[in-house]
Amino acid sequence: MLRAATATRHKSLEARLPLTHPDLDQHTYARIIAAYYGFHVPLQRRIDAFLGPHGLDPERHKIPALLKDLQALGLNHAQIDALPLCEELPGLDAQAHLLGIMYVMEGATLGGQVLRRIIAQRLSIDADTGGEFLDVYGRDTGRLWKAFLKQLADFDHPEHNAQVIDAACMTFACFEAWLDRAGVLKPGQMAASL
């Protein structure tokens, strides 16, 4: 149900993201990773603030991989600190919202496995030269995805499902709008607003 409800937004973003396009170059790739950093940092802060002292499972943290990639792609600490951060994030004040957000972000991590191979083939970028984020969970990707799906299934309830869907759709919308403002998306029509 969640996959079907977010399919239009997912396809819209996927079609505009140039990571699979034949004309992708290293400069564009570096700009995409910088934009991903600009979205993930404030989103991670929001998730941590919502979850409190325990925060998100450390296995699911993606910022260290993004930092490593940005440095491997030639940015120094000052340049990374100066990168713009997204201010228009999905709302997060309920467990249902968190699960909707995580559905998008964890699904993107699963999709990174395909992108990792494309980037390695086209740009010769691997985990040590700027591609760690695309394989951030490594061999644990499948295990962590299945664990998330179990968490989602355990939460499944008609009373909350609409909130999960809305949060997932809003996450896709915020992410696409941010990447569009960052100038890293191919021209195209964004999915209709909520």
NORFEN-V166684 format. One record per residue. N is the residue number from 1. SS is DSSP state (H for helix, E for strand, C for the rest). OMEGA is omega in degrees with one decimal (* if undefined). Layout:
N_SS_OMEGA, N_SS_OMEGA
This chain:
1_C_-179.9, 2_H_179.4, 3_H_179.9, 4_H_-177.4, 5_H_-178.7, 6_H_-172.8, 7_H_-178.1, 8_H_179.9, 9_H_179.6, 10_H_-179.3, 11_H_178.9, 12_H_-179.5, 13_H_-178.3, 14_H_-179.1, 15_H_-175.7, 16_H_-178.0, 17_E_-171.3, 18_H_-177.3, 19_H_179.9, 20_H_-177.7, 21_C_-176.9, 22_C_-178.3, 23_C_178.2, 24_C_175.1, 25_C_-175.0, 26_H_179.1, 27_H_179.0, 28_H_178.7, 29_H_179.5, 30_H_178.2, 31_H_178.0, 32_H_179.9, 33_H_176.9, 34_H_178.5, 35_H_175.8, 36_H_177.6, 37_H_-178.9, 38_H_176.4, 39_H_-175.0, 40_H_-177.7, 41_H_-179.9, 42_H_178.1, 43_H_177.4, 44_H_177.8, 45_H_-179.9, 46_H_178.8, 47_H_179.3, 48_H_178.8, 49_H_179.6, 50_H_-175.7, 51_H_178.4, 52_H_-170.0, 53_H_-177.1, 54_H_177.7, 55_C_179.9, 56_C_176.2, 57_C_-178.2, 58_H_177.5, 59_H_-176.0, 60_H_178.8, 61_C_-176.2, 62_C_-176.0, 63_H_178.9, 64_H_179.0, 65_H_178.0, 66_H_177.4, 67_H_178.8, 68_H_-179.4, 69_H_-179.6, 70_H_177.6, 71_H_178.6, 72_H_180.0, 73_C_171.0, 74_C_179.1, 75_C_175.6, 76_C_-176.2, 77_H_-178.6, 78_H_179.1, 79_H_178.5, 80_H_178.8, 81_H_-178.3, 82_C_-179.2, 83_C_178.4, 84_C_178.6, 85_C_-178.8, 86_C_177.6, 87_C_-178.8, 88_C_-176.5, 89_C_176.4, 90_C_178.0, 91_C_-179.3, 92_C_176.0, 93_C_177.2, 94_C_178.4, 95_H_178.8, 96_H_178.2, 97_H_179.9, 98_H_-179.1, 99_H_176.3, 100_H_177.8, 101_H_-178.2, 102_H_177.8, 103_H_-179.5, 104_H_-174.9, 105_H_178.9, 106_H_175.3, 107_H_177.2, 108_H_178.0, 109_H_176.0, 110_H_178.3, 111_H_178.1, 112_H_178.8, 113_H_177.8, 114_H_-179.0, 115_H_-179.4, 116_H_-179.6, 117_H_179.0, 118_H_-178.6, 119_H_178.0, 120_H_-178.2, 121_H_-174.5, 122_H_-172.6, 123_H_-176.8, 124_C_177.8, 125_C_177.0, 126_C_-175.7, 127_H_-178.5, 128_H_-176.2, 129_H_175.3, 130_H_-176.8, 131_H_-179.6, 132_C_-177.0, 133_H_-178.0, 134_H_177.6, 135_H_-169.8, 136_C_179.9, 137_C_179.3, 138_H_-177.4, 139_H_-179.4, 140_H_-176.3, 141_H_-178.7, 142_H_179.9, 143_H_-178.5, 144_H_176.9, 145_H_179.4, 146_H_178.3, 147_H_177.6, 148_H_179.3, 149_H_176.5, 150_H_177.9, 151_H_178.6, 152_H_179.8, 153_H_179.0, 154_H_-178.9, 155_H_-174.6, 156_C_178.1, 157_C_-178.6, 158_H_-178.7, 159_H_-174.8, 160_H_-171.6, 161_H_179.9, 162_H_177.9, 163_H_178.0, 164_H_179.9, 165_H_179.7, 166_H_-179.5, 167_H_178.0, 168_H_178.3, 169_H_179.1, 170_H_178.1, 171_H_175.8, 172_H_-177.9, 173_H_179.8, 174_H_-178.8, 175_H_179.6, 176_H_179.0, 177_H_179.4, 178_H_-179.9, 179_H_176.9, 180_H_177.5, 181_H_179.0, 182_C_176.3, 183_C_-176.8, 184_C_-179.6, 185_E_172.9, 186_C_176.9, 187_C_179.4, 188_C_-178.9, 189_C_176.8, 190_C_177.3, 191_C_-178.7, 192_C_179.4, 193_C_178.0, 194_C_*
